[in-house]
Amino acid sequence: MFRIISLVLLIIIFNSNIYAKNKMQDPINIKKETVVCIHGFYRSKLNMIIIAKAFRKKGYDVLNYGYPSRKKKIEDLADDLVEKLILISKKNPSSKISFVTHSMGGLVLRSAVNKTNCPMQAKIGKAVLLAPPNKGAIIARQLKKYRLARLFFGKKAGRELMNYENFDHLGIFPKEIDVLVIAGNSGINPLIGKENDGKVAVEETCLSTSHKHIVIKSGHALIAYNKNVIRHAMNFINQ
Protein backbone atom coordinates (compact mmCIF):
# COMPACT_ATOMS: atom_id res chain seq x y z
CA MET A 1 0.00 0.00 0.00
CA PHE A 2 2.85 2.36 0.91
CA ARG A 3 4.52 1.71 -2.47
CA ILE A 4 1.31 2.56 -4.35
CA ILE A 5 0.87 5.85 -2.46
CA SER A 6 4.52 6.74 -3.09
CA LEU A 7 4.15 6.01 -6.79
CA VAL A 8 1.03 8.19 -7.07
CA LEU A 9 2.79 11.08 -5.32
CA LEU A 10 5.78 10.81 -7.67
CA ILE A 11 3.49 10.92 -10.71
CA ILE A 12 1.67 13.99 -9.38
CA ILE A 13 4.95 15.82 -8.65
CA PHE A 14 6.38 14.89 -12.06
CA ASN A 15 3.32 16.11 -13.95
CA SER A 16 3.23 19.32 -11.90
CA ASN A 17 6.84 20.11 -12.89
CA ILE A 18 6.07 19.54 -16.56
CA TYR A 19 2.98 21.81 -16.35
CA ALA A 20 4.97 24.58 -14.63
CA LYS A 21 7.75 24.34 -17.22
CA ASN A 22 5.32 24.43 -20.15
CA LYS A 23 3.49 27.40 -18.63
CA MET A 24 6.74 29.33 -18.38
CA GLN A 25 7.51 28.57 -22.03
CA ASP A 26 4.00 29.41 -23.27
CA PRO A 27 4.38 32.42 -25.61
CA ILE A 28 0.96 33.71 -24.52
CA ASN A 29 2.48 34.59 -21.15
CA ILE A 30 5.32 36.61 -22.67
CA LYS A 31 4.69 40.34 -22.29
CA LYS A 32 4.07 41.95 -25.65
CA GLU A 33 4.81 45.52 -26.58
CA THR A 34 2.61 48.44 -25.67
CA VAL A 35 0.24 50.03 -28.15
CA VAL A 36 -0.89 53.59 -27.44
CA CYS A 37 -4.11 54.77 -29.12
CA ILE A 38 -4.49 58.54 -29.56
CA HIS A 39 -7.77 60.14 -30.62
CA GLY A 40 -8.16 63.29 -32.68
CA PHE A 41 -9.45 66.82 -32.21
CA TYR A 42 -12.64 67.26 -30.17
CA ARG A 43 -12.86 63.51 -29.62
CA SER A 44 -12.44 61.23 -26.62
CA LYS A 45 -11.08 57.77 -25.83
CA LEU A 46 -14.37 56.34 -27.10
CA ASN A 47 -13.17 57.15 -30.61
CA MET A 48 -10.41 54.53 -30.30
CA ILE A 49 -12.16 52.00 -28.09
CA ILE A 50 -12.74 49.39 -30.83
CA ILE A 51 -9.11 49.46 -31.97
CA ALA A 52 -7.88 49.35 -28.38
CA LYS A 53 -10.07 46.33 -27.68
CA ALA A 54 -8.78 44.55 -30.79
CA PHE A 55 -5.15 44.94 -29.73
CA ARG A 56 -5.88 43.90 -26.15
CA LYS A 57 -7.49 40.75 -27.50
CA LYS A 58 -4.20 39.95 -29.23
CA GLY A 59 -2.30 40.27 -25.95
CA TYR A 60 -0.89 43.77 -26.26
CA ASP A 61 -0.62 46.11 -23.31
CA VAL A 62 -2.85 48.94 -24.56
CA LEU A 63 -3.20 52.52 -23.40
CA ASN A 64 -6.22 54.30 -24.87
CA TYR A 65 -4.90 57.81 -24.27
CA GLY A 66 -7.27 60.70 -23.69
CA TYR A 67 -6.36 64.37 -23.66
CA PRO A 68 -8.06 67.82 -23.73
CA SER A 69 -7.62 68.55 -27.44
CA ARG A 70 -9.11 72.08 -27.36
CA LYS A 71 -7.34 73.37 -24.26
CA LYS A 72 -3.69 73.31 -25.34
CA LYS A 73 -1.55 73.75 -28.42
CA ILE A 74 -0.27 70.66 -30.22
CA GLU A 75 3.26 70.88 -28.85
CA ASP A 76 1.95 71.29 -25.30
CA LEU A 77 -0.31 68.28 -25.79
CA ALA A 78 2.78 66.42 -26.99
CA ASP A 79 4.59 67.29 -23.75
CA ASP A 80 1.76 65.68 -21.79
CA LEU A 81 1.93 62.59 -23.98
CA VAL A 82 5.68 62.28 -23.43
CA GLU A 83 5.13 62.23 -19.67
CA LYS A 84 2.82 59.25 -20.12
CA LEU A 85 5.31 57.53 -22.44
CA ILE A 86 8.05 57.94 -19.84
CA LEU A 87 5.90 56.12 -17.29
CA ILE A 88 5.23 53.31 -19.78
CA SER A 89 8.93 52.97 -20.60
CA LYS A 90 9.82 52.70 -16.91
CA LYS A 91 7.20 50.01 -16.43
CA ASN A 92 8.33 47.99 -19.46
CA PRO A 93 11.89 49.15 -20.23
CA SER A 94 12.61 46.28 -22.64
CA SER A 95 9.45 46.72 -24.73
CA LYS A 96 9.03 49.06 -27.65
CA ILE A 97 5.97 51.30 -27.88
CA SER A 98 3.80 51.44 -30.99
CA PHE A 99 0.93 53.76 -31.84
CA VAL A 100 -2.41 54.00 -33.59
CA THR A 101 -3.65 57.57 -34.00
CA HIS A 102 -6.64 59.31 -35.51
CA SER A 103 -6.57 62.70 -37.23
CA MET A 104 -4.82 65.34 -35.08
CA GLY A 105 -3.62 62.56 -32.78
CA GLY A 106 -1.00 61.84 -35.43
CA LEU A 107 0.30 65.40 -35.16
CA VAL A 108 0.48 65.15 -31.37
CA LEU A 109 2.49 61.94 -31.72
CA ARG A 110 4.78 63.45 -34.35
CA SER A 111 5.60 66.32 -32.03
CA ALA A 112 6.06 63.98 -29.06
CA VAL A 113 8.65 61.72 -30.69
CA ASN A 114 10.70 64.81 -31.52
CA LYS A 115 10.91 65.89 -27.88
CA THR A 116 14.35 65.43 -26.33
CA ASN A 117 12.89 63.69 -23.28
CA CYS A 118 10.76 61.26 -25.28
CA PRO A 119 11.86 57.72 -24.29
CA MET A 120 13.72 55.62 -26.86
CA GLN A 121 11.09 52.87 -26.62
CA ALA A 122 8.66 55.23 -28.36
CA LYS A 123 11.13 55.95 -31.17
CA ILE A 124 11.69 52.37 -32.30
CA GLY A 125 8.14 51.04 -32.55
CA LYS A 126 5.58 51.44 -35.33
CA ALA A 127 2.95 54.08 -35.98
CA VAL A 128 -0.35 53.78 -37.81
CA LEU A 129 -1.86 57.19 -38.60
CA LEU A 130 -5.53 57.25 -39.52
CA ALA A 131 -6.57 60.26 -41.63
CA PRO A 132 -3.83 62.58 -40.31
CA PRO A 133 -3.80 66.17 -41.62
CA ASN A 134 -0.04 66.09 -42.14
CA LYS A 135 -0.26 68.79 -44.80
CA GLY A 136 -2.97 70.67 -42.97
CA ALA A 137 -6.68 70.56 -43.75
CA ILE A 138 -8.05 72.95 -46.33
CA ILE A 139 -11.55 72.66 -44.90
CA ALA A 140 -10.34 73.91 -41.50
CA ARG A 141 -8.59 76.87 -43.12
CA GLN A 142 -11.70 77.74 -45.12
CA LEU A 143 -13.85 77.67 -41.99
CA LYS A 144 -11.58 80.18 -40.29
CA LYS A 145 -13.56 83.07 -41.75
CA TYR A 146 -16.66 82.05 -39.80
CA ARG A 147 -16.97 83.21 -36.21
CA LEU A 148 -18.92 80.17 -35.04
CA ALA A 149 -16.25 77.89 -36.50
CA ARG A 150 -13.52 79.84 -34.72
CA LEU A 151 -15.43 79.47 -31.44
CA PHE A 152 -15.76 75.73 -32.02
CA PHE A 153 -12.10 75.17 -32.87
CA GLY A 154 -10.91 77.34 -30.00
CA LYS A 155 -7.68 79.30 -29.66
CA LYS A 156 -5.19 76.47 -29.11
CA ALA A 157 -4.73 73.31 -31.20
CA GLY A 158 -7.92 73.99 -33.12
CA ARG A 159 -6.63 77.40 -34.18
CA GLU A 160 -3.42 75.75 -35.39
CA LEU A 161 -5.49 73.44 -37.59
CA MET A 162 -7.14 76.55 -39.06
CA ASN A 163 -3.86 78.35 -39.67
CA TYR A 164 -1.21 75.92 -40.89
CA GLU A 165 -0.90 74.55 -44.41
CA ASN A 166 1.53 71.94 -43.15
CA PHE A 167 2.99 70.83 -39.83
CA ASP A 168 6.65 70.45 -40.74
CA HIS A 169 7.55 72.59 -37.72
CA LEU A 170 6.59 69.66 -35.49
CA GLY A 171 9.51 67.66 -36.86
CA ILE A 172 9.65 64.36 -38.72
CA PHE A 173 9.23 60.80 -37.54
CA PRO A 174 12.56 59.18 -36.62
CA LYS A 175 13.74 56.80 -39.34
CA GLU A 176 13.59 53.95 -36.83
CA ILE A 177 9.78 54.25 -36.69
CA ASP A 178 7.92 52.42 -39.45
CA VAL A 179 4.89 54.51 -40.38
CA LEU A 180 1.66 53.47 -42.09
CA VAL A 181 -0.78 56.20 -43.13
CA ILE A 182 -4.36 55.11 -43.81
CA ALA A 183 -6.49 57.67 -45.64
CA GLY A 184 -10.22 57.54 -46.31
CA ASN A 185 -11.80 58.48 -49.62
CA SER A 186 -15.56 58.14 -49.20
CA GLY A 187 -16.16 61.79 -48.34
CA ILE A 188 -18.29 64.05 -50.53
CA ASN A 189 -17.16 67.53 -49.59
CA PRO A 190 -17.19 70.10 -52.42
CA LEU A 191 -15.25 72.56 -50.26
CA ILE A 192 -12.22 70.28 -50.45
CA GLY A 193 -12.48 69.61 -54.17
CA LYS A 194 -10.20 66.58 -54.14
CA GLU A 195 -10.44 62.94 -53.13
CA ASN A 196 -11.25 63.16 -49.43
CA ASP A 197 -12.81 61.58 -46.36
CA GLY A 198 -15.15 64.50 -45.70
CA LYS A 199 -12.65 66.51 -43.65
CA VAL A 200 -9.15 65.72 -44.92
CA ALA A 201 -8.04 65.27 -48.53
CA VAL A 202 -6.16 62.06 -49.31
CA GLU A 203 -3.11 64.03 -50.47
CA GLU A 204 -3.13 66.01 -47.20
CA THR A 205 -2.48 62.81 -45.24
CA CYS A 206 0.90 62.18 -46.87
CA LEU A 207 4.20 62.72 -45.07
CA SER A 208 7.27 64.26 -46.66
CA THR A 209 9.36 61.36 -45.32
CA SER A 210 9.34 57.65 -46.15
CA HIS A 211 6.16 55.82 -45.15
CA LYS A 212 3.62 53.29 -46.34
CA HIS A 213 0.35 54.77 -47.58
CA ILE A 214 -2.97 53.09 -48.34
CA VAL A 215 -6.44 54.42 -49.13
CA ILE A 216 -9.57 52.81 -47.70
CA LYS A 217 -13.20 53.49 -48.53
CA SER A 218 -14.18 55.24 -45.31
CA GLY A 219 -15.17 58.62 -43.95
CA HIS A 220 -13.14 60.65 -41.47
CA ALA A 221 -15.39 60.24 -38.45
CA LEU A 222 -15.78 56.47 -38.69
CA ILE A 223 -12.39 55.39 -39.99
CA ALA A 224 -11.27 54.20 -36.54
CA TYR A 225 -14.25 51.82 -36.45
CA ASN A 226 -13.67 50.35 -39.91
CA LYS A 227 -12.91 46.60 -39.73
CA ASN A 228 -10.67 46.76 -42.78
CA VAL A 229 -8.70 49.63 -41.24
CA ILE A 230 -8.29 47.76 -37.96
CA ARG A 231 -7.07 44.69 -39.85
CA HIS A 232 -4.45 46.73 -41.71
CA ALA A 233 -3.31 48.38 -38.48
CA MET A 234 -3.06 45.03 -36.71
CA ASN A 235 -1.11 43.39 -39.51
CA PHE A 236 1.30 46.32 -39.80
CA ILE A 237 2.16 46.40 -36.09
CA ASN A 238 2.34 42.59 -35.92
CA GLN A 239 4.92 42.44 -38.72
QUIDA-V984060 format. One record per residue. RES is the residue in three letters. PHI is phi in whole degrees, 0 to 359 (999 if undefined). OMEGA is omega as a letter, one per 20 degrees, with the letter a starting at -180 (999 if undefined). Layout:
<<RES & PHI & OMEGA> <RES & PHI & OMEGA>>
This chain:
<<MET & 999 & r> <PHE & 299 & a> <ARG & 294 & a> <ILE & 294 & r> <ILE & 298 & r> <SER & 297 & a> <LEU & 295 & r> <VAL & 298 & r> <LEU & 297 & r> <LEU & 297 & r> <ILE & 296 & r> <ILE & 297 & a> <ILE & 296 & a> <PHE & 296 & r> <ASN & 294 & r> <SER & 296 & r> <ASN & 294 & r> <ILE & 296 & r> <TYR & 298 & a> <ALA & 296 & a> <LYS & 294 & r> <ASN & 295 & r> <LYS & 295 & r> <MET & 292 & a> <GLN & 271 & a> <ASP & 297 & a> <PRO & 299 & a> <ILE & 296 & a> <ASN & 273 & r> <ILE & 281 & a> <LYS & 294 & r> <LYS & 272 & a> <GLU & 292 & r> <THR & 269 & r> <VAL & 241 & r> <VAL & 254 & r> <CYS & 259 & a> <ILE & 232 & a> <HIS & 285 & a> <GLY & 259 & a> <PHE & 294 & r> <TYR & 57 & r> <ARG & 240 & r> <SER & 223 & r> <LYS & 299 & r> <LEU & 300 & a> <ASN & 296 & a> <MET & 247 & a> <ILE & 294 & a> <ILE & 290 & r> <ILE & 295 & r> <ALA & 301 & r> <LYS & 297 & a> <ALA & 297 & r> <PHE & 288 & r> <ARG & 299 & a> <LYS & 297 & r> <LYS & 272 & r> <GLY & 98 & r> <TYR & 282 & r> <ASP & 274 & a> <VAL & 249 & r> <LEU & 246 & r> <ASN & 269 & a> <TYR & 276 & r> <GLY & 248 & a> <TYR & 204 & a> <PRO & 278 & a> <SER & 296 & a> <ARG & 266 & a> <LYS & 266 & a> <LYS & 220 & r> <LYS & 284 & a> <ILE & 302 & a> <GLU & 291 & r> <ASP & 288 & r> <LEU & 296 & r> <ALA & 294 & r> <ASP & 300 & r> <ASP & 295 & r> <LEU & 297 & r> <VAL & 300 & r> <GLU & 301 & r> <LYS & 291 & r> <LEU & 294 & r> <ILE & 297 & r> <LEU & 296 & r> <ILE & 296 & a> <SER & 295 & r> <LYS & 288 & r> <LYS & 287 & r> <ASN & 230 & a> <PRO & 296 & a> <SER & 263 & a> <SER & 250 & r> <LYS & 284 & a> <ILE & 244 & r> <SER & 247 & a> <PHE & 221 & r> <VAL & 230 & a> <THR & 237 & r> <HIS & 237 & r> <SER & 53 & a> <MET & 298 & r> <GLY & 303 & r> <GLY & 293 & r> <LEU & 287 & r> <VAL & 298 & r> <LEU & 296 & a> <ARG & 302 & r> <SER & 292 & a> <ALA & 298 & a> <VAL & 287 & r> <ASN & 261 & r> <LYS & 284 & a> <THR & 295 & a> <ASN & 264 & r> <CYS & 292 & a> <PRO & 296 & a> <MET & 299 & a> <GLN & 302 & r> <ALA & 275 & a> <LYS & 254 & a> <ILE & 232 & r> <GLY & 270 & r> <LYS & 236 & a> <ALA & 224 & r> <VAL & 249 & a> <LEU & 253 & r> <LEU & 264 & r> <ALA & 48 & a> <PRO & 279 & r> <PRO & 277 & a> <ASN & 298 & r> <LYS & 253 & a> <GLY & 80 & r> <ALA & 223 & a> <ILE & 301 & a> <ILE & 295 & r> <ALA & 293 & a> <ARG & 291 & r> <GLN & 290 & a> <LEU & 285 & a> <LYS & 302 & a> <LYS & 285 & a> <TYR & 259 & a> <ARG & 299 & a> <LEU & 298 & r> <ALA & 294 & r> <ARG & 296 & r> <LEU & 295 & a> <PHE & 294 & a> <PHE & 288 & r> <GLY & 82 & a> <LYS & 253 & a> <LYS & 249 & a> <ALA & 299 & r> <GLY & 299 & r> <ARG & 293 & r> <GLU & 296 & r> <LEU & 297 & a> <MET & 280 & a> <ASN & 258 & a> <TYR & 269 & r> <GLU & 273 & r> <ASN & 204 & a> <PHE & 236 & r> <ASP & 298 & a> <HIS & 293 & r> <LEU & 281 & a> <GLY & 101 & r> <ILE & 245 & r> <PHE & 291 & r> <PRO & 304 & a> <LYS & 296 & r> <GLU & 286 & r> <ILE & 268 & r> <ASP & 280 & a> <VAL & 241 & r> <LEU & 243 & r> <VAL & 256 & r> <ILE & 246 & a> <ALA & 254 & r> <GLY & 258 & a> <ASN & 223 & a> <SER & 261 & r> <GLY & 281 & r> <ILE & 235 & a> <ASN & 235 & a> <PRO & 296 & r> <LEU & 288 & r> <ILE & 273 & r> <GLY & 77 & r> <LYS & 224 & r> <GLU & 305 & a> <ASN & 208 & r> <ASP & 253 & a> <GLY & 107 & a> <LYS & 230 & a> <VAL & 232 & r> <ALA & 288 & a> <VAL & 304 & a> <GLU & 292 & r> <GLU & 285 & a> <THR & 277 & a> <CYS & 287 & r> <LEU & 265 & r> <SER & 276 & r> <THR & 253 & a> <SER & 299 & r> <HIS & 194 & r> <LYS & 268 & a> <HIS & 223 & r> <ILE & 228 & r> <VAL & 242 & a> <ILE & 241 & r> <LYS & 286 & a> <SER & 197 & r> <GLY & 267 & a> <HIS & 295 & a> <ALA & 293 & a> <LEU & 253 & a> <ILE & 298 & a> <ALA & 285 & r> <TYR & 257 & a> <ASN & 288 & a> <LYS & 298 & r> <ASN & 293 & r> <VAL & 295 & r> <ILE & 298 & r> <ARG & 297 & r> <HIS & 297 & r> <ALA & 297 & r> <MET & 298 & a> <ASN & 297 & a> <PHE & 294 & a> <ILE & 287 & r> <ASN & 286 & a> <GLN & 300 & 999>>
